[in-house]
C-alpha cells in the first residue's frame, strides 16, 4: 500500500469528520520522500501520535497539517531511536556484568553517556568496585549510576590525570632545559679549547 493511502486510512480512523482528499504533486513528493527516508510504518505511527496530541482540534486536512511538522518530528524520532540502539549501552552493560554479575538499567547508562565517554564510565566503575566485597557490590550499580558515584570518581580521575600530565610536562621541560644547558656548556668548553690552541700557535694552522 502506498504511504499516501496509509495516511488517509489512518486519518479516517483518527478524525471523525475527515474526508478523503487529493494531494498536490508537491505533497505527494514529500510523502514519498518521508517514506523512503524513515519508513512507511514509522511515518504512520508518528502521524497517529501527532493526531492524539492535537485531539479535539478541527482540521480540514489533518494530513496536510501533519506534513508541515513531519520532517522535524521524524528527525527527532530517528535521533531517539539511534540513542536507544546505541551499541555502547550494551557494551557497558556487558563490561559491568563481567565484573559483578549484574547489569545496570539502560536509562542510567544512557544518561551517563550524555556526559562521559564509554571508556571513562568503564574505567571509573572498575576503579569503584575493585575494593568492594560481595555484599557491597550488590549496591554498586545504584550507588555508581544514581548515587553520584560515577560523577565523583570520573571527576577525581580527570583531576588525577591532569595532575600527572602537568607533572610530566614539568619534568620534560626540566629535562629539556638540562639538555640545552649541557649543550651550551659543551659548546663553551669547545670554544675555550680552540681559543687556547690558537693562542699557543700564533701562526695558525697553516704554519
C-alpha contacts under 8 A as a table, 3 or more apart, distances in Angstrom:
res1	aa1	res2	aa2	distance
1	X	5	X	6.62
1	X	6	X	6.73
2	X	5	X	5.37
2	X	6	X	6.37
3	X	6	X	4.87
3	X	7	X	6.11
3	X	31	X	6.90
3	X	32	X	7.06
3	X	35	X	6.69
3	X	40	X	5.94
3	X	44	X	7.96
4	X	7	X	5.26
4	X	8	X	6.23
4	X	28	X	7.30
4	X	31	X	6.72
4	X	32	X	7.99
5	X	8	X	5.05
5	X	9	X	6.01
6	X	9	X	5.14
6	X	10	X	6.15
6	X	44	X	7.03
7	X	10	X	5.05
7	X	11	X	5.99
7	X	44	X	6.09
7	X	47	X	7.59
7	X	63	X	6.98
8	X	11	X	4.98
8	X	12	X	6.18
8	X	20	X	6.55
8	X	63	X	7.32
9	X	12	X	5.20
9	X	13	X	6.65
10	X	13	X	5.21
10	X	14	X	6.20
10	X	44	X	7.38
10	X	48	X	7.10
11	X	14	X	5.01
11	X	15	X	5.69
11	X	18	X	6.83
11	X	48	X	7.90
11	X	62	X	7.13
11	X	63	X	7.01
12	X	15	X	5.58
12	X	16	X	6.72
12	X	17	X	7.82
12	X	18	X	5.62
12	X	19	X	7.09
12	X	20	X	7.77
13	X	16	X	6.92
14	X	48	X	7.21
14	X	51	X	6.61
14	X	52	X	7.87
15	X	18	X	5.35
18	X	60	X	7.35
18	X	61	X	7.38
21	X	61	X	7.65
23	X	26	X	7.95
23	X	27	X	5.83
23	X	28	X	6.04
24	X	27	X	5.18
24	X	28	X	6.30
25	X	28	X	5.04
25	X	29	X	6.21
26	X	29	X	5.07
26	X	30	X	6.31
27	X	30	X	5.04
27	X	31	X	6.19
27	X	64	X	7.79
27	X	67	X	7.88
28	X	31	X	5.12
28	X	32	X	6.17
29	X	32	X	5.14
29	X	33	X	6.16
30	X	33	X	5.06
30	X	34	X	6.12
30	X	67	X	7.84
31	X	34	X	5.13
31	X	35	X	6.21
31	X	67	X	7.76
32	X	35	X	5.17
32	X	36	X	6.30
33	X	36	X	5.17
33	X	37	X	6.05
34	X	37	X	5.10
34	X	38	X	5.85
34	X	39	X	7.16
34	X	40	X	7.70
34	X	43	X	7.15
34	X	71	X	7.55
35	X	38	X	5.56
35	X	39	X	4.63
35	X	40	X	4.63
35	X	43	X	6.68
36	X	39	X	5.66
36	X	40	X	7.41
38	X	42	X	6.29
38	X	43	X	6.78
38	X	74	X	7.23
38	X	78	X	7.61
39	X	42	X	5.38
39	X	43	X	6.41
40	X	43	X	5.23
40	X	44	X	6.27
41	X	44	X	5.14
41	X	45	X	5.99
42	X	45	X	5.14
42	X	46	X	6.16
43	X	46	X	5.22
43	X	47	X	6.12
43	X	74	X	7.27
44	X	47	X	4.96
44	X	48	X	6.24
45	X	48	X	5.19
45	X	49	X	6.26
46	X	49	X	4.91
46	X	50	X	6.04
46	X	73	X	7.83
46	X	74	X	7.35
47	X	50	X	5.03
47	X	51	X	6.07
47	X	66	X	6.87
48	X	51	X	4.92
48	X	52	X	6.27
49	X	52	X	5.12
49	X	53	X	6.36
50	X	53	X	4.98
50	X	54	X	6.44
50	X	66	X	7.55
51	X	54	X	5.36
51	X	55	X	6.00
52	X	55	X	5.06
54	X	57	X	5.95
59	X	62	X	5.49
59	X	65	X	7.93
61	X	64	X	5.40
61	X	65	X	6.46
62	X	65	X	4.97
62	X	66	X	6.02
63	X	66	X	4.98
63	X	67	X	6.24
64	X	67	X	5.19
64	X	68	X	6.88
65	X	68	X	5.49
65	X	69	X	7.25
66	X	69	X	5.40
66	X	70	X	5.79
67	X	70	X	4.87
67	X	71	X	7.44
68	X	71	X	7.54
69	X	72	X	5.91
69	X	73	X	6.23
70	X	73	X	5.07
70	X	74	X	5.78
71	X	74	X	5.33
71	X	75	X	6.10
72	X	75	X	5.18
72	X	76	X	6.41
73	X	76	X	5.22
73	X	77	X	6.33
74	X	77	X	4.84
74	X	78	X	6.12
75	X	78	X	5.06
75	X	79	X	6.21
76	X	79	X	5.04
76	X	80	X	6.11
77	X	80	X	5.16
77	X	81	X	6.15
78	X	81	X	5.12
78	X	82	X	6.17
79	X	82	X	5.13
79	X	83	X	6.30
80	X	83	X	5.15
80	X	84	X	6.23
81	X	84	X	5.05
81	X	85	X	6.11
82	X	85	X	5.04
82	X	86	X	5.98
83	X	86	X	4.99
83	X	110	X	7.71
84	X	110	X	7.93
85	X	89	X	7.99
86	X	89	X	5.85
86	X	90	X	7.70
87	X	90	X	5.49
87	X	91	X	6.40
88	X	91	X	4.92
88	X	92	X	6.02
88	X	118	X	6.68
89	X	92	X	5.30
89	X	93	X	6.16
89	X	106	X	6.70
89	X	109	X	6.20
89	X	110	X	6.65
90	X	93	X	5.04
90	X	94	X	6.03
91	X	94	X	5.11
91	X	95	X	6.12
92	X	95	X	4.98
92	X	96	X	6.20
92	X	109	X	7.70
92	X	118	X	7.01
92	X	121	X	7.92
92	X	122	X	6.60
93	X	96	X	5.21
93	X	97	X	6.09
93	X	103	X	5.37
93	X	104	X	6.23
94	X	97	X	5.04
94	X	98	X	6.28
94	X	103	X	7.28
95	X	98	X	5.38
95	X	99	X	6.64
95	X	122	X	7.22
96	X	99	X	5.10
96	X	100	X	6.29
96	X	101	X	7.27
96	X	102	X	6.74
96	X	103	X	6.14
96	X	104	X	7.75
96	X	122	X	7.62
96	X	125	X	7.69
97	X	100	X	5.43
97	X	101	X	4.31
97	X	102	X	4.69
97	X	103	X	5.26
98	X	101	X	5.70
98	X	102	X	7.91
99	X	102	X	7.99
99	X	126	X	7.56
100	X	137	X	6.79
103	X	141	X	7.69
104	X	108	X	6.92
104	X	109	X	6.95
104	X	141	X	6.07
104	X	145	X	7.95
105	X	108	X	5.40
105	X	109	X	6.62
106	X	109	X	5.24
106	X	110	X	6.12
107	X	110	X	4.95
107	X	111	X	6.12
108	X	111	X	5.21
108	X	112	X	6.51
108	X	145	X	6.11
108	X	146	X	7.43
109	X	112	X	5.30
109	X	113	X	6.27
109	X	145	X	7.42
110	X	113	X	5.13
110	X	114	X	6.75
111	X	114	X	5.50
111	X	115	X	7.39
112	X	115	X	5.41
112	X	116	X	5.99
112	X	121	X	7.68
112	X	145	X	7.67
113	X	116	X	5.14
113	X	117	X	6.03
113	X	118	X	6.79
116	X	120	X	6.23
116	X	121	X	6.65
117	X	120	X	5.21
117	X	121	X	6.38
118	X	121	X	5.24
118	X	122	X	6.20
119	X	122	X	5.26
119	X	123	X	6.01
120	X	123	X	5.34
120	X	124	X	5.97
120	X	154	X	6.64
121	X	124	X	5.21
121	X	125	X	6.10
121	X	150	X	7.17
121	X	154	X	7.39
122	X	125	X	5.19
122	X	126	X	6.16
123	X	126	X	5.19
123	X	127	X	6.14
124	X	127	X	5.07
124	X	128	X	6.08
124	X	150	X	6.68
124	X	153	X	5.96
124	X	154	X	5.82
124	X	157	X	7.74
125	X	128	X	4.91
125	X	129	X	6.20
125	X	144	X	7.23
125	X	150	X	7.16
126	X	129	X	5.45
126	X	130	X	6.00
127	X	130	X	5.70
127	X	131	X	7.95
128	X	131	X	7.07
128	X	132	X	7.69
128	X	144	X	7.94
128	X	153	X	7.51
129	X	132	X	5.18
129	X	137	X	6.67
129	X	140	X	6.86
132	X	135	X	7.90
132	X	136	X	5.60
132	X	137	X	5.99
133	X	136	X	5.33
133	X	137	X	6.19
134	X	137	X	5.14
134	X	138	X	6.87
135	X	138	X	5.60
135	X	139	X	7.73
136	X	139	X	5.68
136	X	140	X	6.47
137	X	140	X	4.70
137	X	141	X	7.63
138	X	141	X	7.32
139	X	142	X	5.57
139	X	143	X	6.07
140	X	143	X	5.22
140	X	144	X	5.82
141	X	144	X	5.16
141	X	145	X	5.87
141	X	146	X	7.83
142	X	145	X	5.45
142	X	146	X	5.30
142	X	147	X	6.34
143	X	146	X	5.56
143	X	147	X	4.24
143	X	148	X	6.68
143	X	149	X	5.77
144	X	147	X	5.77
144	X	148	X	6.11
144	X	149	X	4.16
144	X	150	X	4.98
145	X	148	X	6.53
145	X	149	X	6.59
145	X	150	X	6.02
146	X	149	X	7.45
147	X	150	X	7.99
148	X	151	X	5.43
148	X	152	X	6.34
149	X	152	X	5.29
149	X	153	X	6.09
150	X	153	X	5.33
150	X	154	X	5.93
151	X	154	X	5.39
151	X	155	X	6.00
152	X	155	X	5.26
152	X	156	X	6.08
153	X	156	X	5.04
153	X	157	X	6.05
154	X	157	X	5.09
154	X	158	X	6.09
155	X	158	X	5.07
155	X	159	X	6.24
156	X	159	X	5.16
156	X	160	X	6.09
157	X	160	X	4.93
157	X	161	X	5.98
158	X	161	X	5.04
158	X	162	X	6.06
159	X	162	X	5.02
159	X	163	X	6.07
160	X	163	X	5.09
160	X	164	X	6.18
161	X	164	X	5.06
161	X	165	X	6.07
162	X	165	X	5.05
162	X	166	X	6.03
163	X	166	X	5.04
163	X	167	X	6.13
164	X	167	X	5.02
164	X	168	X	6.14
165	X	168	X	5.03
165	X	169	X	6.16
166	X	169	X	5.03
166	X	170	X	6.22
167	X	170	X	5.03
167	X	171	X	6.14
168	X	171	X	5.09
168	X	172	X	5.92
169	X	172	X	5.02
169	X	173	X	5.99
170	X	173	X	5.12
170	X	174	X	6.09
171	X	174	X	4.99
171	X	175	X	6.06
172	X	175	X	5.07
172	X	176	X	6.06
173	X	176	X	5.06
173	X	177	X	6.08
174	X	177	X	5.09
174	X	178	X	6.19
175	X	178	X	5.02
175	X	179	X	6.19
176	X	179	X	5.07
176	X	180	X	6.13
177	X	180	X	5.08
177	X	181	X	6.06
178	X	181	X	5.04
178	X	182	X	6.07
179	X	182	X	5.03
179	X	183	X	6.17
180	X	183	X	5.07
180	X	184	X	6.12
181	X	184	X	4.93
181	X	185	X	6.08
182	X	185	X	5.06
182	X	186	X	6.07
183	X	186	X	5.08
183	X	187	X	6.12
184	X	187	X	5.15
184	X	188	X	6.17
185	X	188	X	5.05
185	X	189	X	6.14
186	X	189	X	5.13
186	X	190	X	6.11
187	X	190	X	5.01
187	X	191	X	6.16
188	X	191	X	5.11
188	X	192	X	6.12
189	X	192	X	4.98
189	X	193	X	6.19
190	X	193	X	5.17
190	X	194	X	6.34
191	X	194	X	5.17
191	X	195	X	6.19
192	X	195	X	5.11
192	X	196	X	6.26
193	X	196	X	5.13
193	X	197	X	6.18
194	X	197	X	5.03
194	X	198	X	6.09
195	X	198	X	5.10
195	X	199	X	6.07
196	X	199	X	5.00
196	X	200	X	6.29
197	X	200	X	5.18
197	X	201	X	6.39
198	X	201	X	5.10
198	X	202	X	6.35
198	X	204	X	6.40
199	X	202	X	5.99
201	X	204	X	5.58
201	X	205	X	7.69
203	X	206	X	7.01
203	X	207	X	5.56
204	X	207	X	6.10
